[in-house]
Amino acid sequence: MSILERIVAHKQEEIKSLLPIQLPKRTCHSLIERMTSREINLIAEIKRGSPSKGLFSEHLNIPNQVSLYNQHASCISVLTDSNFFYGSFDILKEVRHLTDLPILCKDFILSKIQIDYGYAAGADLVLLIARILDYCQLKELLDYAHSLGMEVLIEVESLEDFQKIEDLDFKLCGINHRNLSDFTIDFQKTFDLSPYIQSKGKYVICESGIKNRHDALSLRGYAHGFLMGETLIRNMNIEHFRMLKEKVKVKICGIQTVSDAVSIDGKADYIGLVLCESKRKLTLSEAKEIRKNILKSKVVGVFKGSTVEFIETAFKALNLDFVQIHEEIELKHVPKEMTIYAQTYKDEPGDYPLLLIDNIHPGSGEPYPLVNLEAFANTNYILAGGLHANNVTERVYASHCFAVDVSSGVEIDGIKSVDLIHNFMDIVGGL
């Protein structure tokens, strides 16, 4: 008997002991409404253990964990299965008192009475697993949850799972990377299934096995959200959490005209003005004229081989949001958090909160192998080097970057093309 078969068999016996309860009148919070955001939505889980890992967080500080989730998550998932996952409806009740976020009751639901218990404890959504329910059961439970005002996340493992229920009235579809028979993990499921599921108007949630930022970023282009449990319980890092949630940002570097700056102001996250030797070099007076027309995007001054005095003068005169330097120099009047340190992909990560990773010949416009970027997995960096519309998707998916930097990749004969810039930004905006 597989693990899943054992769980379902035990759950069928457990349901027999559940007594009917009085349901309170309450309004449910919506996760679907949050899915319209460009950000990746995180469903962060309260999880004390699992069949494969045992009880790994017996003394989990639930108030502390929920407080962290409240800052960055779109929804909180609570395991309510006690026999295999060490959860309970009492834990769900506790979480309900600690958050206004939507709460997912995560269990192996086979009966309406389980939905009643989840609803009474404060859940706003329930999980239904296509693998363990036939079409009629899924429809009955889905309709019942909707009658209570709850939303439903239907979990699938395969195309066959989804196709048998794709006509049902639900919007949230979870792709479980875990094989529910042997608990192995396979991300390829998301790569294969997500395009089809999204084509049917469903929001895709990636579930299970996301252990680090690299995993999440590789899946980001295929999902509207992640459901993460053990990783967040074992190693909660708020900055890591925030970076998973945000979409890829864009830095357009080497802007040389007011008209180009105005056309992308507020659309590009960062606009780079080059103030060092380069074919895109601006004088300080030229940069001032462009700068005063940038009202929404962050402005980055790019410096290489420049004196500390010139960098700090330009920082103040242009009211820069960031300075980008290519050498480790001590700036007295520019905070380190407003400094982008540019280095090559072969270097060890510099001691700066924000890095820019380029080729060994920065500014050459040549791409480089991304396999060597594992050293930067836990740093915040902007990916540069030979990016253009035809390669940015695969290079973002193969890296851990939070932003991309492009210059020559949006030029024609050395001149910025507004059409190429907007096309590039459209592509990155979907990642």
CORTAJO-V576887 format. One line per field, one symbol per residue. psi: psi as a letter, one per 20 degrees, with the letter a starting at -180 (. if undefined). A space follows every 50 residues. Layout:
# CORTAJO-V576887
psi->???
This chain:
# CORTAJO-V576887
psi->prgghgggghhhhhhhipqqqpprprpqqphhhiiiqiqpppopqopirr hhianimhlpngggghgghhhiriqppppiphhhjkarhhgggghhiiqj qqppoornpiqhhhgghgghijqhqqppohhjqrghgggghghgghhijq rpoppqhrhggghijhiqmqhoopooipoigijrpoihgghghgggghij kqppppqpjohrhggghhihijqirqopfgghghmoohgggghhhqrprp ooqkpiqgggghhjpigqhqppppkroqijpqrhhghggggijoigqppp ppppjqqgggghghgghilqhqpoqjqoqophjoqhijppoprriirqpq mqipqpparinpiijprrpihjjhhjhkqoqpprnkqrhiihghhghjak qirqpqfhikqoljppohghghgghgghij.
